[in-house]
Structure formats: structure tokens, C-alpha cells
């Protein structure tokens, strides 16, 4: 033997296994709890690359596969032009010009979509008198009612998250974008799913030709560059403008106003030169996205004079645009959709699901040649089946516009759409080979709803085959409802086949009841999609939280131990040949494991770097993150401070008073953050902010007094002369006088003189701090390096304080209490860092 002693470890190995299990169980439960919670919170939806078809016979095949219609019924629908998926030819064998369509006959020659970002419903109803008001109430505005087209204003319900990119995805695909789409990404991701813009770009022109248009029209866009991020190649004439700077109120809007007249002149049906042989192509779709209203809301709030000025600008633009559409030729049918992608709260933000954020405005205006008033007068409102059916027709969700736009333009409904057709804004069928305007449009509406229902059911059924997100019981209920609607629809077709002998088209009760059931089916399908893809799984979230709580309880004793040393002992317990551990001698193997366990710290550093990169390099491109960045930073800070508190709680010497006090500093940081969120809200430039508590003299005067006391206590001047202190005292006193004067009943006193004096004092103070810092750096005195570093630190901190004070002055009383809370937080963090270095002195932040 070589003199080394070995001990058999047969008994210690099971003990090591149990100890290892106890150490690994809490992190395992933490991982499990986080997985359950994130899957319940970060809802996801699988995207498909399927596309709805515009091929001949596509509509008939869809009705046969999804609803079970037979060939005779499909043939009858084609003969009466309720579906138009067959190619008609004239005597020369050429495709017939006219109101063709991929699924149903095309209803409009062209379409103008004007998006006014953050156009709340009350903005459209009350603040657009020249455009919306003049057409909804022409008698009150001196307008001749018979000379106008047909207009309606609707409450346009958005689905959370109410941010522009997600709303545009919903408005073009008909789906419900979630907070974490599987195939999506933060900001700038193009849409991979089927959309009506892609259908309009790729659908064969001979399948949906318009009157006197031989050449295929183009698609035009101007405004928010988010559209180009989503559809980089679909627009033929595009003029995007950057949208990221919310302080820029006019650049995007001015660009839209610059190009809008030219795009309108080339709109099909409005084109000045309607010669079909002209070399200048027309536009069948024009999209214009204005951003000024949204940016004014973010900068000043909705109750600011800037908002009124911006809405007046939008009103004039809309008035001139709608006047052009009103003057369209009698044979042209042009529709304009003026809509908001979301609303805004009273402090100008959006992103959540409050009523102010989800209730946008939708103004629909048809040119006189569309015969839209007759279609509205014969509309189906669900009264035949009671209140449940009526409710399905009353609400208009943003995704409901997708099938409506698709059928108006004669293109297929996007494959992943779950929205329902808005029947009230479908014009009465027109054309030589179609029913006349005095005939009922009910059979056509019933057929359009049947196609919509067949498309939605096809998507839901396909999705259920690839994912377990959709509850099987709800799918069976939807299938039963769809079968009932289909049965009534087939009975209505059978009755019409018998009565067609007299060339009459009856508005039968069966057709109307089928419309009602199809609409209820579509509303229930939308509700199922919202339940699965936009509403959090609260049960799963609670299960994840409970799992994390159990892990926390199990991990509680581990805070009292050095877990790394214990893990090292366990690994060494397992190491050796024939289950033996060298007790004396041969320390190389033990040193090898000690070095390998140092990789734990490297892993911690790597994880921190990954989080920082994700935080600063990825999340900043997400709209929701930008809106709530302050809350997210506060949340991260609170988590880190709570972790530090837990570690210090078990490591600190509780018998020492100073150590016991320092142990609770992380909790001070957390409480300051929560207090700030509870007491300080709103925009500094919004007049309505005076309603907040922070603008009350009983709040901002004590806050300024505390700020002055902290300045004199924590930022003592390094010089015996108190000139530096006097500068800051004068600045804070003048600021208090200014804010007090602004709130007196004497309107002749506005506090401007005191505010100017305060700003001058702060600027002098900043210059003084910079001068002192530079002088200290250039000084050649042979003083202690520690003392010199201390003086530099004092001057630097004082300069930062004065910069913060300048921000308080220009922002307003809402930041006075914020400044105090920030100083307390910084002081706590500074002491926490000193405590980690075994310093005991509490000093300035």
C-alpha cells in the first residue's frame, strides 16, 4: 500500500443521495412551476401556411366539404349568382367582364381604408363635425340628404393587446394575435398567415374583374411603416414613414396629406381618366395610416388643446376625402372605411383591455352608386330568433371586418379568419346578371354567411387536429349549431328551387333563420377563440404559483447553508474507484472538482448576460414592453432586492443593531417603488394631471421640503463656504413659490418669474459642479488619493442631483415626490453595496 487510507462509503452513498435529492427538489419544482405559469400566461397560437383558394369551384367545394351541400344545391347557387366560383364566357370564348369574384360577386370597384391611429369612438362621434357629423346628421349641417352616399358609424371593438402591430395583424388576417405568437417576434415581423391583402395581391384578376378594367389595378399605401414591416412586398405604391418617435406629432400625418390627393385621383372609379387603355394604373385599394392622434395622446393626453387641433386636422382631411367619394360616377361603387385600430386611456396610453382602449370608431361611407341604403333597409338583425341572435348582429369586432372586406372585393376570406361577416354594410347585389335592387338580398347574405361559417369551421377543425388548445366539448357544440344552420339553409334553397319558376326571389323565413344561426355560430366561434388565445388560463397560473410557493418553502432551510460547499461534498462523496474516497493524500482529484464547481459562478454570470441582452436588445422592439418599461424595470428591481434580503436575513448578525437595520434596506427599495406607482401618475404636460394627488399643495410642498433636507444632509459641500448649498436652497424655494402661485385664485400671478429664477439657479449650480470637478481633476495637490477620490465623488453626485432638480422644474409637481423616492432608493442601494463590502457608514446615494 502507498500509505493512503481509504474508507468504504457504502452507508454514506445513500445518505448523499437523499441529501442531493433534497437540494435538487426545490430548483426542479421552481422550473416546473415557471413552466406551468408561463404556458398559462404567455398564450400562444399555432400559425398555418394554408391559403384560401380562388380557383374555379373553390366556393362550391368549401360548402360541400364543410356543410354537406349537394351538387344540385351548388349548381342552383351558381345559376343565381349567389356564388361566383365558376368562369363565365361570352360568345367569343373570352371571360365575361363584370362583377365576378372568387367566392361571391364583387360588390365595390375600389376601397379606401383610412386608419386614424387611436381614434376612440367618442372622438369619431363628437369631434369630427365636418366629415362624420355632416353625413350622419345632414339636416343639422345644412346638407342635402339625397345627394350623399350612405354612411354609418359603429363602435369598433378591438381585442387585447391593443397595440398597433397586433391590431393590424387582426385587421388583415381575421385571427387573434396573442402576446406570444409561436411564429411571431417582437416588432418588424412580417405576416406569414393568409390575409386579405395577400389575397388581393395574388388572386387572379380574371376571377374578379370590374367594369371596364382590363388591366389589373394596384395597391397603394402611405403612412405608418408598421404596414411595410407586416407586408414588405404586397404594396405596389408605398410611402412609409417612421412611427417610433411618439414626440413627433406631424411627420407621418404630413406625409399622408402630401400623397393622399394623388392616390385618390387614381382610385378605381374616381380616376380622372377612366380610359381602360391608359398606361397609368389605377388603385383598387388605398390604405392611409395617420399617427398624429396616437402620438398626441402619448405626449399630452386626450384632454389637451393639441388633441383638439389634431382632430380638427383629421376632420378637414376626411371631409375632403369623403367629398371626392360622394362625387364618384353613378355607375361606380366606392367604399371608405375610417377606423381606429384601438382607443386610449385618459392618460393617453393603450395596450390593455379597458373599455377606453378597446372601443375604437368605425365610420363606413359608400358612394351613391353602391345602393348601400337599400341593402341596409333590408338588413337582417336577428329578431327572428330573439335576443341572443340580435346581440350577435349588434357588436362589431375588428376581426369581423376581414370577411366583410374580402367579399366586398371579391376575394376569398383568409384561411385563419374567425370573424363574422358584417351584414349591415353589405350593399344590395347589382349587375346585369344578378338580382335587381328591388329584390331581396337575403339569399345572397345567407350564402355569404354560409361561406364564412364553412371557412371558420374548416380552420377550427384543422387546428384541433394539430393542437389540444380547443376544448372538444365546445367544438361539438359548435358543430351541432352549424348543422342546424345548414339544415335551415338547405330547406330555404329547396323552397327557392320550387318557386324560381316565376323568376321571383323570396325573402323566406328559412333564409333569415339560417342567417341568424350562422351569425350565432360565428359569434360563438369568435368567443371560443378569445377564450383560448386571448384570455389567461387562471387555473394554470394558480397551479404554477402554488408550485413555486411549495418550492420556496422547501428551499427556505437552504438559505442557512452554504449550498455550494454541500454540493461539492456530495459530488466528492460519489467520486472515487470502487466507492472509495481518498481522505489523506492525492488532493489533485478534489482540487479538480473544486475548480469545476467554480463554473457555477460562470453560469450565473452567463445567465445575467443573457437576461441583459434580452432586456436591452430584444424587448425594446416590443410595443407592449415600451409602454410598460417602467413597470417592468420596477418589477426586476423588486425581485433582486427581495433575493438580497432573503440572503442577508440568514447571513447577518442580528445582534448588531447597525447590521440589523442594514438588513432591511432591500425592502425599503421595494416599498419606495410601490409607493411611487400608487401616488405618482399621468403626463407632466397634461392639464388633467392637476386632478392627481401629486399636484396638491399638501403633497408637493412637503415633498420639496424633504428634498431640501436630503440635499443639505446627504450632499454636504466639501468647501466650508456655503455658496453651493445656497444655490440649491434658492432654487428649491423659488420652485415652491412658482408652483404655489400657479394654484392661487389670482390669475394675474402665474409663477413664471419664480420658475425662471429657479432654472437660472440650477444652471449656475450645474456649471459650478462641473467647474469643481474639473478643478479637482487638474489639481496637483499632494493629498491622499482616497480624499481626492472622495471629493470627485461628492462633486459628481451633486451635479447629478442638480440635473434631477432641473427635470423636476420642467416637468412639474408630479415629479417632486418622485425625486424624493428616487433619492431614498439610491441611498438604500448605495448602502447595500457598501454593506456587501463590509462598510457600515450610511452616506449619500
N, C-alpha and C positions, 0 to 999 in steps of 0.2 A: 504493500500500500504506500501511497505517497504522503501519508501523514494527515491528509484532509479527512475531516469527519463528515459523515452523511447521516441523515435521519430519514427514515421512511415516513411518508406523508399520506398513508392510506386513510387515516382519520381526518387529516386536515383538508384533503381534497373535497369531500362532501361539504365540509363547513365553508370552504372557499366558494363552492358552487352556490350555496344558499346566500352567502353574503353578496356574491356577484349578482344573483337574481334580485336581491333587494335594491341593489344600486341601479340595475338596468330597468326595473319595472317602472319607476316614475318617468324617465325620458320616453319609454315606449308608450305609456299612457298619454303623455303630452303630445307625441306625434300622432297617435290615434285620435285624440280629441281635436287637434288642429285640423286633421284631415276631414273629420265629420263636420266641423264647424264651417270650414271653407267651402266644402261641397254644398252646404245648405245656404251659405251666404252669397258666394260668388256663383250665381246662377249661370248656366251655360246652355247653349242650344247648338246642336249639330247642323252644319250647313251642307246643303246638297248642291251638286253641279247640274242637276236636272233643269231642263228648259221646256216651257210650254211650246207646243208646236203650232206653226202657221201653215202646215202642209194641207193640201186638199183633203177633206174628210176628217180633219182633226177634231172639230167640234162634235160631229156625229159620233166618232169613236169614243170621245170622252163621255158623252151622255149614255152610250151603250155600256161602256165598261163600269162606270161609277153608279149609274142609276138604273140600268137594265132596260132602257128603251129598245124597242124592236126596229127593224128596218123600215116598216111601213110608217111608223111614227116619225122617224128621222127624215124620210122622204117628204112627208107632209110639212114638216118644219122648213125644209129647204124650198119647197114649192111656194110657200107663203112668205119667204124671205125673213123668217124669224131667226134662222141661222144662215150664214153665207159662206160655208166652208167648201163650196163647190165652185169651179171655174165656169163662168158663163161666156159663151162666144157668140159673135154676131154671124151674119150670113157669109162673111168673108173668112170666117175661121179665126178672127182675132178676139182677144179678150175684151169683153164689153167694158166700156168706161162707165163710171158712175159710182154708186155707193156700195162698193164691195167692202169686204172685211174678212179677217182671218177666221173669226168665230161668228160675229154678228155684223150686220151692216154698219158701216162707218157713219157717225152722226154729225161730225163737225169737219169743216175744212182745215181749220188751224186752231191752235190753242196758245194762250199767253198765260204763263204762271209767274205771278209776281209775289215773291216771298219778302215780307217785311219782318225781319227777324225780331222776335219777342213782341209781336203785335198781339197784345192782350185783347180779349173780347170787348171790354169796355172802351179800349182805345178805338177800335173799329166802329163801335156803336155811337160813341159820344163825341169823338174828336176828329172825324173826317166828314164835315158837312158838305163840302163841295163835290165829293166823289160818292161816298156811300150814302150819306143822308139825302142828297139830291135825287137818288134813284129809288131809295126805299120809300121816301115821303115826297114825291114830286109836287103834290099840291101845296105843301108847306114851303117849297123852294121856288115856286113860280115856274115849274117845268110842265110841259105838255106831256101827259102820261102816254098818249098814243104814239108819240114819236120816239119813244125809248124802247130799248130791248127789255129783257126780263132779268130781274135781279132778286137775290135772296141773301140774307145774312144768317149764318149759322154759328153756333158755339162749337168750336173745333177742339175736341178733347184729345190731348196728347197723352202718351204713356211714359211713365218714368223709365229711364233717366231723361229728364227734359234738358238735354244739351243738343247743340245744333247737329253734330255729326250723327248721333244716334237717331235723331228725329228725321234727318234726311234719308237715312237708311230705311226707316219705317215707311216714309212717304213714297219711296220708289220701289221697294220690294214687297210691301204689304206684310212683312214679318214683324216680330217683336224683338228688336235688338236688346240683348241683355247686358249686364255690367261686365260680363266676361265672355264674349263670343269665342268659341273654340278656334275658329279660323280668323278672328279679327285680331287687331292690335291697337296700340294706343296711337291716335292721331295719324292721318295720312294713309290709312289702309283703303285700298280700292275694294269695291263691292264685287264679290265673286259669285253671289247668288243671282238668280234671274230677277230682272227688273223691267219696268215698262219702258225705261229709256233705252235699255239694250234691245228690247223687242222692237221699239220704234226704229232703231238703227239698223237692225238685221232682218226684219220681216220683209219678204219680197214685195216690191212695190206693186206688181201686177195683182197682188191679192187684196189690196186695199186702196185702189186708185180713187182719186177725187175727180170732180167735174173739171174738164178742160185742163188737166195737168198731166202732160205726157211724161215730163221729167220728174224724177223723184225729188221732193223738197228736202231741205236740210234742217238741222237742229242748231239753234243759236243759244248762247249763254253769255251773261255779263253779271259780275258781282262777286260774292264771297267765294274765295278759292277753294273752300271745302268741297264744292261740287266737282272741281277738277281732280282733287285728291280721290274722290269716290269714283269718278268716271273720267279717267285720263284720256281716253281716245274716242269717246262717243259723240262729242260735240264737234260740229263742222266749223262753226264760227264762235270762238270762245275768247272772252276778255276777263280773265280772273284778276282779282285784287286781293292783296294780303289782308287777313282778318284778325291777326293775333293781337294787335295793339288796341286794347279796349279804350285807350285815351284818345284815339284818332276817331273823331266823330263824323268826318266828311269825306275822306278819301274814297272809300268804296261807293258811297252814295253819289258823289260827283262823277265817278266813272260810269255808274249806271245811267245817270242822267245824260251823259255825253253820248252814249251808244244807243240808248233806247229809241229815239226817233228814227234812226236809220233801220234798226231791226224791225220796228213796227211797219215801216214803209214796205218792207219785203215779206211781211207776213202773208201767207196764202189767203186769198180772199180780200185782203186790204192792199195788196201790191198795186202800186200806181200803174204799172204796165202789166196787164193781165194777158199779154200775148204769150201763148204756150210755147212759142218758138224762141222766146227771149233767152239770151245767154246768161242773164243774171238769175241765179236760182232763188226760189222763194223759200220761206221757212214754214214748216207745218207745226213747229214747236219753238217757242221762245221762253227762256227762263231768265228771270232777273231777280237777284237776291240783294236787297238793301240791308245794311247793317247798322245804320245810324241810331235807330230806336234802341237796339240792344246795347250799344256802346254808351249812349246817354244814360241808360238805366244803370249800367255798371259804374259809371263815373259820378253821376249826380243823383241817381234815383229817379223814380217815376213822377215825383211831385215837384219838379224843378222847372223853371222857365225854359231851360234848354230843351226839355222834353216837349213842351208846347210848341216851341219853334220848329223842332224836328218833325213833329206830327203835321204841322202846317205845310212843311215842305213836301211830305209824303202825300198829303191831301191834294195839293196842286198837281203833283206828278200823276196821281191816279185819275184825277178829273180829266186831264188832257188825254191820257191813255184810253179811258173808257169812252170819251167823246169820239175818238178815232174808230173804235169798235162800233159805236152807235151809228156811225155814218157808213158802215160797210154796205156793199151792194145787196139788194134784196135776195138774190139767189145764193149769197154766201152765208155760211153759218160759222161764227167765230165765238169762242167762249174764253172768258178770262177768269182765272182763279186768283184772288188776292187773299193771302193766308199768312198766318203767323206759325212758325214752327214750334213755338212754346210761348208761355207768358213770362211774367216776372213777379217777384215778391215786392213788398213795399220798400225794401231797401235795394231793389234793382237786381237781385241775383236770381238764379234759376238752377235747376239740376235735380230738384226733389219732386215730390208728388203732391204738394199742396194745391188747393183749388186755384190760387192765383197763378201757379206755374203751369198747370195742365190745361187751363181754359184759354185757348187762343181763339182768334177770329177767323172765319172763312166767309168771304164775300164772293158770290158766284154771279157773273153777268154774261148773258147771252146776247148776241146781236139780233136785230129784229128778224132776220131770215131763218133763225133756228126753230121758230114756232114753239119755243120753250114754255110759253104761258099755257098753251093748250095741254101740253104734257103735264104741267103742274096741276092744272084744274082737274085732270083725270087721274091724279096720283093715287097710289094705294097707301093707306096709312094704318092698316092693321085693325080697323074697327070690327071686322067680321069675327075675329077670334078673341076679342076682349082686351083687357089692359096689358097683358103680357106681350101680346103681339104689337100693340100700339107703342109700348116702350122700346121695342126693338127697332121701330122706324124713327122714333124721336131723336135718339142720340146719334151723333156723327163722330166717329173716331177718325183719327188721321189715317189709319190704315184702310178705312172704308173708301178713301179717295182713290186708292190704287186700282181696284176693279172698275170704278167709275171712269177714270181717265183711260184705262185700257180699252173699254168697249166704246167710248166716245171716239177714239182714234182708230178703231177697227183692228186692234192688235190683241193677241192672246193675253189673258190675265197671268201675271208671273206665277211660276210654279209654287213658290213657298208663301204665297199670299194667304192670310186668314181673315182679311177684311171682307165686309159685306157691301154689296152694291148700294149706292145711294139713289133710290128710285125717284126721289122728288126732283132731281136735277137732270133726269134723262129726258131730252126733248122728244116730242112726238115723231114717229117714223115719217120720213118723207122720201120722195123719189117716184119716178115713173112706174116702176115695177113693184112698189110697196103700197101699203095701205094708205089711204088718204088721211088728211088731217082731221076729218070729221069722224073717222073710225076710231075705235078704242085701241089704245096702246097696251092694254092689259096683257094680251097673249105674248107680245114682244117682251114686256117686263118680266113675265113669268118664265119665259125661255132664258132670258139673261140671268135671272136669279138661279135657274136650274143649272146653267153652265157654271156660275160662280160656286154653287154648292157642290157640284161634281168636282171642280178643281180643288176646293178646300178639303173635301173628303179624301181625294187621291193623295194629297200631301200628308194629311194626318195618318192615313193608313200606311203610307210608305215610311213615315217617321217612326211609327210604332213597331215596324219590323226591324229597325236598326237601333232603337233606344227604348229603355223602360221608363222614360220620363212621363209618358202619358198613361194615366190610370185606365186599366182595362174596363172597369165598370162605366166610366164616363164615355169611353168610346162606344160601348154597346148602347148606351142611352142615345148618343148622337146618331148612331146607325138606325135605331128604331124611329127617331124623329125624321131622319132623311127618307126612310122608306114610306112613312105616312105622307110626307110632302110629295114624293114621287107618285104614289098611288093617285092622289088627287090630281096631279098634273096630267097623268095618263088618261084619267077619266075626262078631263077637260079637253084634251086633244081628240079623244074618241068622239065626244059630243060635237066638236068643231068639224070633224071629218064628215059627220052626217049633215050638218047644216051648211056646209060650204057650197051646196048646190045652188043656193040663191046668191052666191058671191057676197055674203054678209059675214062679218067677223064679230062675234058676240063677246061682250064683257060678262062672261059667265061667272057664277058664284064659285064654281070649281077652280077657275083660274085665279080668282082673288084669294081663295083659301089656300091654294097651293103657294101663292106668293107669300102669304103670311107665314106658313110653315117653313118655307125655305129661308125667310128672313130670320125666324126664330132659331133655326138650325145654325145660321151664320153667326148670330149673336152668341149662342151657346158655345160655338167653336172658338170665337174670339175670347170668351170668358175662360175657357179651358186653357188657351194659350197664355193668357195673363197669369192664371193660377200657377202654371208650370214654369214659365220663363221670366216673369217679372215680379212675382211675389215670393218673398223669402220663405224658406221652409223652417218655420218657427220651432217645430218639434225637433228637427235635426240640429238646429242651433242650440236648443236647450240641452240635448243629449251631449253635444260637444262641450258645452260649458260645464256640465256635470262631470264629464270625464276629466276635464282639466282641473276641476276642483279636487277630485279624488287624487289625481297625480300630485297636486300641490300639498295635500295632507300627507301623502306618503313621502314626499320629498322634504317635508318640514324638518325631520331629525337630521337630514344630511347637511343642513346649514351649520350644524355644530361640529362637523368633522372636516378634516382635510381629505376631500374625496379623491384628489389626485394621488396622494400617498397611499390611500387604501386601495385604489385601483392598481397601483404599482405592486403592492404587496400581494394582491390576488393573482396578478399575472406571474409574478415570481413564484408564487405557490404552485402554479401549474407547470412552471418551467423545470426542465431537468431530464436526465435519462433515467428510465425506469422509476418515474415519480419520485426522484430524489433531488434535494436542493443542497447546494454547497453552502455550508454555514461559515467555514473558515477557508480562506484561500480562494483562488480563481474568481476574483471580483470582476473580471472582464465581462462575463455574461450579464451580471447585474448592472454594470455600468452601461452596457449596450441597451438594456431595457429602459434605464433611466433616461438615456438620450432619446430613445424612440418615443418615450412618453412626453418629451418636450414638444412633440408635434401637436399636442393638444392646443398649446398656445398659438402655434402657426395656423391651426384650423380656426381658432377664434378670430385671429386677425383676418384670415381669408374670408370668413363669413361676414365680418364687418365691412370689408371692402366691397363684397358683392352687394350688400344692402345699400351702401353709399352710392354705388354705380347705378343700382336700380332706382334709388331715390332721386338722384340728380340727373341721370341720363335717360331714363325711360319714363318715369311717372310724370315728368314735367310736360310731356306731349299729350297727356290726357286732359280733356276738358273738365271732367269732374274733379280731378286732382287739383287743377289750377284754381277752381272755385273754392275748394276746401283745404288749401295748402296749410293755412294757419292752424286749422283744427288737427290736421294730420301731424304737423310738427309738435304741437302740444301733446298729442297722444303719445308719440315716440318718447318725448322728454319725460312724461309721467311714468311710462313703463320703465325707463332706465333708472329713474330716481327711486322707484319702488324696489327695484332689484338691489340697488345700492343700500337702501335702508334695511332690507332683509339681511344682507351680508354683514352690515355694521352692527345690527342688533345682536348678533351672536358673537361677534369678534370684539366689540367694545368693552371696556372696563366700566361697568355700570356704577362702580363705587366712586369713580371720579366724576365730580359734578360737571366739569367742562366737557369731558368726553361724552357724558350722558346727554348734554344739550346738543352737542355737535351731531350726535347720532340721529336726531330728528330733523336735521337740515333738509334731507331729500323730500320729506313730507311738506316742508314749507314751500318748496318749488312747485310741487303738485297743487297745493291749495291755492297758491297765487295764480296759477294758470286757470283753475276753475273759477276763481273769483273774478278774474278778468273777463272770461266768457259770459259770466252772469250779469256783470254791471256795465260793460262797455260794448255797444253795438252800433251799427249804422255807418253811413258815409259822413266824413267830416265836412263835405261841401253840400250836403242835402239839408234844406231848411227844416224839414220834418224832424231832423235829429234833435232839435231843441225839446222835443217831447220826451227824450230819453233822460234817465236819471243823471247821467254824467254831465248834462248841461244845466243842472240845477246849481244855484249858488251854494247851497248847503253841501254840495258834493265837490265842486271844483275848487272852492276857496280852501277848505281843509286839505285837499289834495296838494294844492300849491304850497300850503304851509308845511306839510310833511316833506314835500320836495325840497323846500328851502332848508329845513332842518337836516335832512340827509346830506345836502350839499355841504353844509358847514361842518357836519360831524365826520363824514366819510371822505371828503375831498379837501382836507386841510391844505392850505398853501404851504409850500416849502419855504417861503420867504416870511420874515417877520412882519413886513408891511402887508396890510390887509387890502391893498388895491384890488387884487384878484378876487377876493371874497366880495368886495363892494360892487364890482361889476355884475356879478351874478345875482346879488341881492336886489340891485336896482332893476335888473331885467325881470325877475320874477314878480316884484312889486308892481312894476308898470303893466305887466301882463294881467295881473289880478284886477287892476283898475280898469284896464281896457275891457275885459270880459264883463265886469260889473256894469260899466256904462252902457254896454250894448243891450243889457237886460233891464234898464231903467225905463220908466214910462215917458221920460223926456226924450223925444225922438231927435231933438237937435244935438244930443250928445251920442256920438256913435263910437267913441273909444279909439278912433284912428290915430290920434296924437300919441296916446299911451302905447298903442301897438307899434308904431314906428319907433318910439324911444326904446321899447323892449328889443326890437330887432337890431337896432344900432348897438345896444349894449352887448347883445350876443355876438354880433360880428366882431366887435372890438375884443371880446373875450376869446373868440377862436383865434384871432390874429395874435393875441397875447400868448396863448398856449403854444401856438406854432413857433413864435419867436423864442420862448423859453426853452422849448425842446431843441431847436436849432442851436441856441447858445450853449446848452449843456453838451450837445454833441461836439461842438467846436472848441469847448473849453479844454485848456491844457493844465488844469489844476491837478496836482499830485494827491488826489484824495483817494479814499478807499473805493475799490471797484464796486463793492456792494452798495455803498452810499450813492455812488453815481448812477448805478442801475435803478436804485430806488427813486431817485429824483426824476429820471426819464419816465419811469412807470407812472409817477404822480402826474407829470405834465400830460402824458398821453391819455390817461384816464379822464383828466379834467377837460381835455379837448373833446373827447367822445361825449362827455356829459353836456357840453355846450352845443354840440351838434344835435343831440337829442332834444335839448331845450328849444333849439330853432325849429325842429319838426313839430314840437308841441305848439309853438306860437302860430305857425302857418296852417296847422290842421284844425285846431280849435279845442274847446274844453273836453271833448271826448277822449283826448289823449293825456289829460292831466293825471287822472287816476291810473292810466296805462303806464305812464312814466314811473310812478311810484312803485307799481307792481313789478315792473321790469328791473328797477334798482334792487328791490328786495330779492328777486330771483337771482340776479347776478351776484349779489352778496352771498347768498346761500351756496351757489355753485362755486364761487371763489373759495369759500371756507371749506367746501367739500374737497376741493383739490388740495388745499393746504393740509387738511386732515389726513388725506392719503399719504402726505409726505411727513407726517408727524409734527406739523406746525400747529400751534394752538392759538395763535393770535388771530382774532377776527379783525379783518381790515376791510378797506373799501372794495367794492366789486370791480 
